[in-house]
Amino acid sequence: MAEKKQEFVKEITSMDEDFAQWYTDIVLKAELADYAPVKGAMIIRPYGYAIWENIVEWEDRKFKETGHKPAYFPLLIPEHLLQVEVDHFEGFAPEVLWVTHNGDNELPERLFVRPTSETIICPMFSKWIKSYRDLPFLMYQWNRVVRWEKSTRPFLRTSEFLWHEGHTVHADEADTDRECLMILELYREFVEEHMAIPLKLGVKTEQEKFAGALRTYTIEAMMRDGKSLQAGTSHNLGQHFTKMFDIKFLDRDGKHKYAWTSSWATTTRLIGAMVMVHSDNRGLVVPPRIAPIQVVIVPVAANKAGVIEKAQELNDRLKSQFKVELDDDTSKTPGYKFNEWEMKGVPVRIEIGPKDIEKNQVTIFRRDTCEKSTLSMDNLENDLKDLLENIQSSLFERASQFRDEKTWTVNSYDELKESFEDKAGYAYAMLCDDPAGEEKIKDETGISTRCMPFDKVDLGYNKCIVCGKETDRMLIMGKSY
């Protein structure tokens, strides 16, 4: 059995050998997704989609609890709407997919497949919003977008992906910022407390913010290779789009004023983040709170009298409190099943055989540490609940420790360059607001500013590492996906 297990694990490339291939191996072999017969696209398989459904369920409930209303806008957008906001569209132009024909007939006007929806939503806001009584207008939609990326990787960057996009309208800047920060906190709550991924929250620089935004707020996560992943964003769009699309309202003072707007989103990229933060060389690791299956029951010596019946009884007993699956497939050996469920990252495996039944216990395997123990059948529900919570918190603590160990401070541009030659992670540095410095770093090293963090750290100096000018801007820098 040990030999078979070793052969099975060999199907995953070691993360130390080739991190990119390790990631792809897990996505494919854990049956999260597969490659589609379309350039750069993926098929989300049922197991992967079940994780996405858990993300959608939580976020959708929170959006509604905070007063946001769901809607839906068309996938195709007419070209003339681009002329209203060319600058915003230029940021997406290389990735836009155009529709030019209906059958053999050329369309009178080209349509583009949405890379994001501002250009079709804003004209409707102009039509619907007339008075301060209409504000704030809080709306979101679950949909898919298409961005014809040159380089793709399942979940992280694909030609088509799933997301929600929130679009809201407000009377002033302060209310818009409250909206953006409230949404950012919702994202933090879900990603940290349910996906067990520690985050850095902050504001993007002018060079890194969303095209057309006044400010972009971000949640940044560190992957197991030390690179940063932008896990979600919330944008204060200011009055940029409202002036372009003439979105005005009659205020309490009897004057017409331009409104303010926000937009925000998280995507299926969160699943990729989960893979890269928690998984190991044995396969996927899924935090219990978002796991499609929290507990899998595997009968051992299933041919012995009473084993299958006891496993079924246990499944019936636990399924009201946990997401449980009974693997009673007699065509596979227990060892094969163990490997299969480890590959899929199910948080807890329960093994039950004749000796366990005699002792009124079950054997427990926890996926995060790969350790085995036994639990009494008498208090199993409470013990399982405690175990799953322990796994959840342990995953977060482990990821937090990993991130902290890969975070350092640099005092000069040379030190920044040298530090990334032999390691990857977050570098804290002081950098002034002259875009030339940021562009120099990115062009010469591939290192980008991730954000100006809310939890600013005193680095012990106050001069820009590029130009030497005094500055109070402390940034997190690193390589990213």
PyMOL commands that set and color helices and strands:
alter all, ss='L'
color gray80, all
select helices_A, chain A and resi 2-9+19-29+46-65+79-84+86-90+93-95+118-128+132-134+173-193+240-244+269-278+288-290+307-318+334-343+354-358+380-405+413-419+435-445
alter helices_A, ss='H'
color red, helices_A
select strands_A, chain A and resi 33-35+42-44+69-70+76-78+97-102+105-113+137-146+160-170+200-203+215-222+228-238+248-250+256-258+260-265+295-299+324-326+348-352+361-366+371-376+407-409+426-430+448-453+474-478
alter strands_A, ss='S'
color yellow, strands_A
deselect
rebuild
show_as cartoon
